[in-house]
Amino acid sequence: MARTKAISLIQSGSTKVELSELSGLVIQNIQKETLSSGLKSQSYTGNPASGSVEYRRFKNSASQEYGTARAAGKGTALTVPPTTVNLNTHREIVEEAAKFDLDTFGVGNIMARRADNHVDTVAAEFDTAFFQAGFTEGTAFTTSETDAGKITEALIQSLETVKNDYVRGVPRNIMRLILSPNFYGNMRDYLDKTVHNANVDTAAEDFTTFHGVRVYSSVFLPTDAKAIIMIEGAIAQPAVIYPYKDPEKIPLSNDYGISMFYDYGTKVLTPDLVFTYSNPSA
């Protein structure tokens, strides 16, 4: 079956855009451009299109004296209550394009240009919601340190030393540290001025890792936020992005509607493994 062309009534010539390709481009780019897409948990069951998915977290095993299970006639039961994440945020981007513009620029050009902007819009919304959830549900970190490097190391250790029914310490290679541009700059200055190592490129924008932890910079942290550290998969953000459709004629006008619809939900799955730092004076 042939793919649906961008539009058959307005666009002329042989440059019609195939909507399925355009939709794929948008979804792929959103996955690429969002920082949250690389950090969120992918370990869910269910279909996001159904409106909700489930995540499960197993407790650590515990050893017992030999013969305990034999005497009891059973082993320790595995109780794993699911965490349900609902896709309860329903969003749309609906824009109008004049027929004159469609005729002049071509549907393909307009749709491609708007698709680029839609990618930026959805990416910004996903990241903003993702990090806001982390700061709302995670653990606030405080320290008396004032040096950027020492603050960051203390923040890392706060996650590294977590111990509970699910965790026996956290290896640094699965940690992810996201800094505000301001605090990222402070860290860059710290490396430039205090780390006397020929391998430190003071001209580079990125320093990628700090003491074994992968580092990112994001403009989508909440206001006054300095940093957030978590493990990969600590936060869930299932999403469904619906494919583009043909531009629709707006009643009683000569304009056409270009629309994109998407649903998503955001929830912290492991609040014990998310630490936030918001000291405005740092």
GUNURO-559525 format. One record per residue (C-alpha): residue in one letter; x, y, z. Coordinates in steps of 0.1 Angstrom, whole numbers. Each point is the difference from the previous one (the first is absolute). Example, Ala and Ser with C-alpha at 12.3 -4.5 7.8 and 13.67 -1.06 7.14 Angstrom:
BEGIN
FIKOL   aa      px      py      pz
FIKOL    a     123     -45      78
FIKOL    s      14      34      -7
This chain:
BEGIN
FIKOL   aa      px      py      pz
FIKOL    m       0       0       0
FIKOL    a      14      34     -10
FIKOL    r       9      24      27
FIKOL    t     -23      30       6
FIKOL    k      14      31     -18
FIKOL    a       1      33      18
FIKOL    i     -28      14     -19
FIKOL    s     -15      -7     -34
FIKOL    l     -23      29      -6
FIKOL    i      22      30       6
FIKOL    q      36     -10      -6
FIKOL    s      10      -6     -36
FIKOL    g      30     -14     -16
FIKOL    s      21     -30      11
FIKOL    t      13      12      33
FIKOL    k     -28     -13      23
FIKOL    v      11      -8      35
FIKOL    e      -9     -34      13
FIKOL    l     -16       6      34
FIKOL    s      11     -33      15
FIKOL    e      36       9      -7
FIKOL    l      -5      35      14
FIKOL    s     -16     -14      32
FIKOL    g      28     -25       4
FIKOL    l      25      29      -3
FIKOL    v     -18      20      27
FIKOL    i      -2     -30      24
FIKOL    q      36     -10      -7
FIKOL    n      13      36       5
FIKOL    i     -19       4      33
FIKOL    q      16     -32      12
FIKOL    k      34      14     -10
FIKOL    e      -4      35      13
FIKOL    t     -15      -6      34
FIKOL    l      24      -7      28
FIKOL    s     -28     -17      19
FIKOL    s      -4     -27     -26
FIKOL    g      34     -13       7
FIKOL    l      -4       1      38
FIKOL    k     -36     -13       4
FIKOL    s      -9     -36       9
FIKOL    q      -8     -23     -29
FIKOL    s      -9     -30      21
FIKOL    y     -37       1       0
FIKOL    t     -28     -24      -9
FIKOL    g     -31       9     -19
FIKOL    n      -7      22     -30
FIKOL    p       3      38       5
FIKOL    a     -27       5     -26
FIKOL    s     -24     -17      25
FIKOL    g       4      29      23
FIKOL    s      23     -15      27
FIKOL    v      30     -23       6
FIKOL    e      14     -18      30
FIKOL    y      35      -1      15
FIKOL    r      13     -24      26
FIKOL    r      29       1      24
FIKOL    f      13     -30      18
FIKOL    k      14       1      35
FIKOL    n      35     -14       7
FIKOL    s       2     -36      11
FIKOL    a       8      -8      37
FIKOL    s      19     -30      12
FIKOL    q     -13     -21      29
FIKOL    e      14     -28      21
FIKOL    y       3     -33     -18
FIKOL    g     -32     -20       4
FIKOL    t     -23      29       5
FIKOL    a     -20      -7     -32
FIKOL    r       0     -37       6
FIKOL    a     -15       5      35
FIKOL    a     -26      25     -12
FIKOL    g      -8     -21     -31
FIKOL    k       3      30     -22
FIKOL    g      24      26     -12
FIKOL    t      -2      38       3
FIKOL    a     -29      13     -21
FIKOL    l       8      26     -26
FIKOL    t     -24      29       4
FIKOL    v       4      25     -28
FIKOL    p     -29      25      -1
FIKOL    p      -2      18     -33
FIKOL    t       4      37      -4
FIKOL    t     -25      12     -26
FIKOL    v       8      31     -21
FIKOL    n     -29      15     -17
FIKOL    l       3      20     -32
FIKOL    n     -21      27      14
FIKOL    t      15      30     -17
FIKOL    h     -18       6     -33
FIKOL    r      15      27     -23
FIKOL    e      -4      13     -35
FIKOL    i      17      24     -24
FIKOL    v     -26      13     -24
FIKOL    e      11      27     -24
FIKOL    e     -17      17     -30
FIKOL    a      16       5     -34
FIKOL    a     -15      22     -27
FIKOL    k      -8     -17     -33
FIKOL    f      22      27     -16
FIKOL    d      30     -11      21
FIKOL    l      -7     -36      -9
FIKOL    d      -1       8     -36
FIKOL    t      30      22       1
FIKOL    f      24     -21      22
FIKOL    g     -15     -34      -6
FIKOL    v     -15     -23      26
FIKOL    g      32     -19       2
FIKOL    n      21      30       9
FIKOL    i     -24      14      25
FIKOL    m      -6     -34      17
FIKOL    a      37      -7       2
FIKOL    r       7      35      15
FIKOL    r     -27      -3      26
FIKOL    a      11     -36       8
FIKOL    d      34      14      10
FIKOL    n     -16      25      23
FIKOL    h     -24     -26      14
FIKOL    v      30     -22       9
FIKOL    d      15      29      20
FIKOL    t     -34       7      18
FIKOL    v      -6     -36      10
FIKOL    a      36      -6      10
FIKOL    a      -1      31      23
FIKOL    e     -33     -11      15
FIKOL    f      12     -36       7
FIKOL    d      33      11      16
FIKOL    t     -17      27      21
FIKOL    a     -26     -25      13
FIKOL    f      27     -26       6
FIKOL    f      23      21      21
FIKOL    q     -29      17      19
FIKOL    a     -12     -35      11
FIKOL    g      36      -7      12
FIKOL    f       1      31      21
FIKOL    t     -35      -5      13
FIKOL    e       4     -36      10
FIKOL    g      37      -4       6
FIKOL    t      21       7      31
FIKOL    a      13      35       5
FIKOL    f      38       1       5
FIKOL    t      16      26      22
FIKOL    t      37       6       8
FIKOL    s      22      26      18
FIKOL    e      25      -2     -29
FIKOL    t       4      30     -22
FIKOL    d      24     -13     -26
FIKOL    a     -17     -12     -31
FIKOL    g      22     -31      -3
FIKOL    k      -5     -10      37
FIKOL    i     -38       6      -2
FIKOL    t      -2     -22     -30
FIKOL    e      21     -28      15
FIKOL    a     -22       1      32
FIKOL    l     -31      -2     -21
FIKOL    i      14     -30     -18
FIKOL    q       8     -17      33
FIKOL    s     -35       6      13
FIKOL    l     -13     -23     -28
FIKOL    e      30     -23       1
FIKOL    t      -6      -9      37
FIKOL    v     -37      -8      -1
FIKOL    k     -10     -32      18
FIKOL    n     -35     -14       4
FIKOL    d     -21     -30      -9
FIKOL    y       7       6     -37
FIKOL    v      35      14       0
FIKOL    r      34      -8      13
FIKOL    g      19      30     -12
FIKOL    v      -1      14     -35
FIKOL    p      29      -3     -25
FIKOL    r      10      32     -16
FIKOL    n      -1     -13     -36
FIKOL    i     -38      -1       2
FIKOL    m      -4      34      15
FIKOL    r     -10      30     -21
FIKOL    l       6      36      11
FIKOL    i     -19      28     -16
FIKOL    l      11      36       8
FIKOL    s     -15      34      -7
FIKOL    p      20      21     -24
FIKOL    n      11      22      29
FIKOL    f      13     -28      21
FIKOL    y      14     -18     -30
FIKOL    g      20      32      -7
FIKOL    n      12      -1      36
FIKOL    m      12     -35      -5
FIKOL    r      17       8     -32
FIKOL    d      18      28      17
FIKOL    y      10     -23      28
FIKOL    l      15     -25     -25
FIKOL    d      18      28     -19
FIKOL    k      15      16      31
FIKOL    t       6     -28      25
FIKOL    v       6     -32     -19
FIKOL    h      35       1     -13
FIKOL    n      -2     -27     -25
FIKOL    a      11       2     -36
FIKOL    n     -30     -22     -10
FIKOL    v     -25      28      11
FIKOL    d      -8      21     -30
FIKOL    t      -9      34      13
FIKOL    a     -14      11     -34
FIKOL    a     -25     -28      -1
FIKOL    e     -37       6       8
FIKOL    d      -6     -35      13
FIKOL    f      19     -19      27
FIKOL    t     -23     -30      -3
FIKOL    t      10     -17      32
FIKOL    f      10      10      35
FIKOL    h      15     -25      24
FIKOL    g     -15     -29     -20
FIKOL    v     -35      15      -3
FIKOL    r     -15      10     -34
FIKOL    v      -8      38       0
FIKOL    y     -25      20     -20
FIKOL    s     -12      36      -2
FIKOL    s     -36       9      -4
FIKOL    v     -20      32      -1
FIKOL    f     -31     -19      10
FIKOL    l       7      -4      37
FIKOL    p     -24      19      23
FIKOL    t       6      36       9
FIKOL    d      29       3      26
FIKOL    a       9     -36      -5
FIKOL    k      37      -8      -2
FIKOL    a       3     -37      -5
FIKOL    i     -18     -33       1
FIKOL    i      16     -34       2
FIKOL    m     -17     -33      -6
FIKOL    i       5     -35     -14
FIKOL    e     -11      -8     -35
FIKOL    g     -36     -11       1
FIKOL    a      -9      18      33
FIKOL    i     -28      19     -17
FIKOL    a     -27     -13     -24
FIKOL    q     -14      20     -28
FIKOL    p     -20     -21     -24
FIKOL    a     -13      19     -30
FIKOL    v     -21      -5     -31
FIKOL    i       4      24     -30
FIKOL    y     -26      -3     -27
FIKOL    p       9       2     -37
FIKOL    y      -8      31     -20
FIKOL    k     -31       1     -21
FIKOL    d      -8      19     -32
FIKOL    p      -5      37       7
FIKOL    e     -37       5       6
FIKOL    k     -21      28     -15
FIKOL    i     -12      24      27
FIKOL    p     -37       7      -5
FIKOL    l     -11      34     -15
FIKOL    s      36       9      -7
FIKOL    n      28      -5     -26
FIKOL    d      24     -13      27
FIKOL    y      11     -35       8
FIKOL    g       8     -15      34
FIKOL    i      33     -18       7
FIKOL    s      -3     -21      32
FIKOL    m      21     -22      22
FIKOL    f     -13     -19      31
FIKOL    y      19     -18      27
FIKOL    d      -6     -15      35
FIKOL    y      25      -7      27
FIKOL    g       4      -6      37
FIKOL    t      29       7      24
FIKOL    k       7     -17      33
FIKOL    v      31      -7      22
FIKOL    l       3     -37       5
FIKOL    t      29       0      24
FIKOL    p      -1      32      21
FIKOL    d      27     -14      22
FIKOL    l      24       2     -30
FIKOL    v      -6      36     -10
FIKOL    f      17      28      18
FIKOL    t      -5      37      -8
FIKOL    y      20      31       8
FIKOL    s     -15      35      -1
FIKOL    n      22      23      20
FIKOL    p      -5      34     -17
FIKOL    s      32      13      15
FIKOL    a      22     -27     -16
